[in-house]
Amino acid sequence: MIQSVINFFNHPFFIIIGGFTTSLAMLGVLYGIYLFFKGLLPVWYRLGMGLAKRKIAVYATNEFNDLKGLLIDSNLFTPKNIIQIDENSIKKAETATLLLVHWKPFEIHIDDILKIKKDSDALIIYAPQNEGRIDDETLAKINSHRNAIIVNLRGRLLNDIFTSMITTSYERGKTRC
């Protein structure tokens, strides 16, 4: 009985179909590996380089330690990659690729910050609602720039910084501040 089943599946038709489906399966696996290296690997590389080497310029005065603590407590960022920019040293962040601005103390300097920001840089403005609303004219200015984000909540702030590191490019020469 078993021998007749084996003989049935040893028919040339089943051998050809088996070889064809095996070839398709192997091509599918190779294509999957290709997609992995083309799609996910570059994103992981940019994120890894961003987390390891990119400087985060934090425009803040009294709130700097609080924002720095939020970033360090996430275990994603190292203290050496977080630099403070105060009102007297706004241009110090020209080489940084990720700018985090605490809105209220720096609202009068937003034009200077927008001049420093390059298209490939990420600008994240942390504007808690309890400190007041950003006026429509300033919102329009910020909105006219690429990679500019306005955040009202701390939990969202960390997520937007993380996402910005993936979506904006990392260049070796732009990490020094």
ZADREN-753715 format. One record per residue (C-alpha): residue in three letters; x, y, z. Coordinates in Angstrom, 1 decimal. Each point is the difference from the previous one (the first is absolute). Layout:
ATOM; Ala; X; Y; Z
...
END
This chain:
ATOM; Met; 0.0; 0.0; 0.0
ATOM; Ile; 2.7; 2.5; 1.0
ATOM; Gln; 2.1; -1.0; -3.0
ATOM; Ser; -2.9; 0.9; -2.4
ATOM; Val; -0.3; 3.5; 1.6
ATOM; Ile; 3.8; 0.5; -0.4
ATOM; Asn; -0.2; -1.1; -3.6
ATOM; Phe; -3.0; 2.3; -0.6
ATOM; Phe; 2.0; 3.1; 1.2
ATOM; Asn; 3.2; -1.1; -1.9
ATOM; His; -1.9; 0.8; -3.2
ATOM; Pro; 1.9; 2.6; -2.2
ATOM; Phe; -2.9; 2.5; 0.4
ATOM; Phe; 0.5; 0.2; 3.8
ATOM; Ile; 3.8; 0.2; -0.3
ATOM; Ile; -0.3; 3.0; -2.4
ATOM; Ile; -2.6; 1.8; 2.2
ATOM; Gly; 2.1; -0.7; 3.1
ATOM; Gly; 3.1; 1.4; -1.6
ATOM; Phe; -1.9; 3.0; -1.2
ATOM; Thr; -1.5; 0.8; 3.4
ATOM; Thr; 3.4; -0.5; 1.8
ATOM; Ser; 1.6; 2.4; -2.5
ATOM; Leu; -2.8; 2.6; 0.7
ATOM; Ala; 0.4; -0.4; 3.8
ATOM; Met; 3.8; 0.5; -0.3
ATOM; Leu; -0.5; 3.1; -2.1
ATOM; Gly; -2.5; 1.3; 2.5
ATOM; Val; 2.5; -0.5; 2.9
ATOM; Leu; 2.8; 1.8; -2.0
ATOM; Tyr; -2.4; 2.9; -0.8
ATOM; Gly; -0.9; 0.3; 3.6
ATOM; Ile; 3.7; 0.2; 1.0
ATOM; Tyr; 0.5; 2.6; -2.6
ATOM; Leu; -2.9; 2.1; 1.3
ATOM; Phe; 1.3; -0.3; 3.5
ATOM; Phe; 3.4; 1.4; -0.9
ATOM; Lys; -1.5; 2.7; -2.3
ATOM; Gly; -2.8; 1.1; 2.4
ATOM; Leu; 0.7; -0.7; 3.7
ATOM; Leu; 3.8; -0.1; 0.2
ATOM; Pro; 0.5; 3.7; -1.1
ATOM; Val; -2.7; 1.1; 2.5
ATOM; Trp; 1.7; -1.9; 2.8
ATOM; Tyr; 3.4; 1.4; -1.0
ATOM; Arg; -1.3; 3.6; 0.0
ATOM; Leu; -1.7; -0.5; 3.3
ATOM; Gly; 3.1; -1.6; 1.6
ATOM; Met; 2.3; 2.7; -1.3
ATOM; Gly; -2.5; 2.6; 1.1
ATOM; Leu; -0.2; -1.3; 3.5
ATOM; Ala; 3.7; -0.6; 0.4
ATOM; Lys; 1.4; 3.2; -1.6
ATOM; Arg; -2.5; 2.7; -0.7
ATOM; Lys; 0.0; 3.0; 2.2
ATOM; Ile; -3.3; 1.3; 1.3
ATOM; Ala; 0.1; 3.8; 0.5
ATOM; Val; -2.4; 0.9; 2.7
ATOM; Tyr; -1.1; 3.6; 0.0
ATOM; Ala; -1.0; 0.4; 3.6
ATOM; Thr; 1.0; 2.0; 3.1
ATOM; Asn; -1.7; -1.1; 3.3
ATOM; Glu; -1.6; -3.0; -1.6
ATOM; Phe; 3.2; -1.5; -1.5
ATOM; Asn; 0.7; -2.4; 2.9
ATOM; Asp; -3.6; -1.2; -0.1
ATOM; Leu; 0.1; -0.6; -3.8
ATOM; Lys; 3.4; -1.6; 0.2
ATOM; Gly; -1.2; -2.3; 2.7
ATOM; Leu; -2.9; -1.1; -2.1
ATOM; Leu; 2.3; -0.9; -2.9
ATOM; Ile; 2.5; -1.8; 2.2
ATOM; Asp; -2.6; -1.9; 2.0
ATOM; Ser; -1.3; -1.5; -3.3
ATOM; Asn; 3.4; -1.9; -0.2
ATOM; Leu; 0.1; 0.9; -3.7
ATOM; Phe; 2.3; 3.1; 0.2
ATOM; Thr; 3.3; 0.6; 1.8
ATOM; Pro; 0.7; 3.2; 1.9
ATOM; Lys; 3.0; 0.8; -2.2
ATOM; Asn; -2.3; 0.4; -3.0
ATOM; Ile; -2.3; 2.5; 1.6
ATOM; Ile; 1.2; 3.6; 0.0
ATOM; Gln; -1.6; 3.1; 1.5
ATOM; Ile; -0.5; 3.1; -2.1
ATOM; Asp; -0.9; 3.1; 1.9
ATOM; Glu; -1.2; 3.4; -1.2
ATOM; Asn; 3.6; 1.3; -0.4
ATOM; Ser; 1.2; -2.9; -2.1
ATOM; Ile; -2.7; -0.7; -2.5
ATOM; Lys; 2.5; -0.4; -2.9
ATOM; Lys; 1.9; -2.6; 1.9
ATOM; Ala; -2.5; -2.6; -1.3
ATOM; Glu; 0.7; 0.7; -3.7
ATOM; Thr; 1.7; -3.4; -0.4
ATOM; Ala; -2.6; -2.0; 1.9
ATOM; Thr; -2.5; -2.0; -2.0
ATOM; Leu; -2.7; -0.3; 2.6
ATOM; Leu; -1.3; 3.2; 1.7
ATOM; Leu; -2.3; -0.2; 3.0
ATOM; Val; -1.4; 3.3; 1.0
ATOM; His; -1.9; 0.7; 3.2
ATOM; Trp; -2.5; 2.5; -1.4
ATOM; Lys; -0.7; 2.6; 2.7
ATOM; Pro; 3.6; 1.2; 0.8
ATOM; Phe; 1.0; 0.0; -3.7
ATOM; Glu; -3.2; 1.3; -1.8
ATOM; Ile; 1.7; 3.3; -0.7
ATOM; His; 3.0; -1.8; -1.6
ATOM; Ile; -2.0; -2.3; -2.3
ATOM; Asp; 1.0; 2.0; -3.1
ATOM; Asp; 3.7; -0.5; 0.9
ATOM; Ile; -0.5; -3.7; 0.6
ATOM; Leu; -1.9; -0.4; -3.3
ATOM; Lys; 2.9; 1.7; -1.8
ATOM; Ile; 2.5; -2.5; 1.5
ATOM; Lys; -2.1; -3.0; -0.8
ATOM; Lys; 0.8; -1.8; -3.2
ATOM; Asp; -2.6; -2.0; -2.0
ATOM; Ser; 1.5; -3.3; 1.0
ATOM; Asp; 0.0; 0.9; 3.7
ATOM; Ala; -2.8; -0.8; 2.4
ATOM; Leu; -1.6; 2.8; 2.0
ATOM; Ile; -2.2; -1.0; 2.9
ATOM; Ile; -1.7; 2.7; 2.0
ATOM; Tyr; -1.3; -1.0; 3.4
ATOM; Ala; -2.9; 2.3; 0.8
ATOM; Pro; -1.9; -1.1; 3.1
ATOM; Gln; -3.6; 1.3; -0.2
ATOM; Asn; 0.2; 1.4; 3.5
ATOM; Glu; 2.7; 2.5; -1.2
ATOM; Gly; -2.2; 1.5; -2.6
ATOM; Arg; -0.9; -0.5; -3.6
ATOM; Ile; 2.2; 0.7; -3.1
ATOM; Asp; -1.4; 2.7; -2.1
ATOM; Asp; -1.2; -0.7; -3.5
ATOM; Glu; 2.7; 2.0; -1.8
ATOM; Thr; 2.7; -1.8; 1.8
ATOM; Leu; -1.7; -3.4; -0.7
ATOM; Ala; 0.0; 0.9; -3.7
ATOM; Lys; 3.8; 0.8; 0.2
ATOM; Ile; 0.7; -3.3; 1.7
ATOM; Asn; -2.2; -1.9; -2.4
ATOM; Ser; 1.9; 1.4; -3.0
ATOM; His; 3.1; -2.0; 1.1
ATOM; Arg; 0.6; -3.7; -0.6
ATOM; Asn; 0.3; -2.4; 2.9
ATOM; Ala; -1.5; 2.5; 2.5
ATOM; Ile; -2.2; -1.4; 2.7
ATOM; Ile; -2.0; 1.6; 2.8
ATOM; Val; -0.5; -2.1; 3.1
ATOM; Asn; -2.3; 0.7; 3.0
ATOM; Leu; 0.6; -3.1; 2.1
ATOM; Arg; 3.1; -1.6; 1.5
ATOM; Gly; -0.8; -3.5; -1.1
ATOM; Arg; -0.5; 1.1; -3.5
ATOM; Leu; 3.2; 2.0; 0.1
ATOM; Leu; 2.2; -3.1; 0.5
ATOM; Asn; -1.9; -1.8; -2.8
ATOM; Asp; 0.5; 2.9; -2.4
ATOM; Ile; 3.7; 0.3; 0.8
ATOM; Phe; 0.4; -3.7; -0.7
ATOM; Thr; -1.9; 0.1; -3.2
ATOM; Ser; 1.9; 3.1; -1.2
ATOM; Met; 3.2; -1.9; 0.5
ATOM; Ile; -1.3; -2.7; -2.4
ATOM; Thr; -1.4; 2.4; -2.6
ATOM; Thr; 2.8; 2.6; -0.2
ATOM; Ser; 3.3; -1.0; -1.4
ATOM; Tyr; 3.2; -0.5; 2.1
ATOM; Glu; 3.2; 1.5; -1.5
ATOM; Arg; 3.3; -0.5; 1.8
ATOM; Gly; 1.3; 3.5; -0.4
ATOM; Lys; -3.2; 1.5; 1.6
ATOM; Thr; 0.3; -1.5; 3.4
ATOM; Arg; 2.4; 2.5; 1.7
ATOM; Cys; -1.4; 2.9; 2.0
END
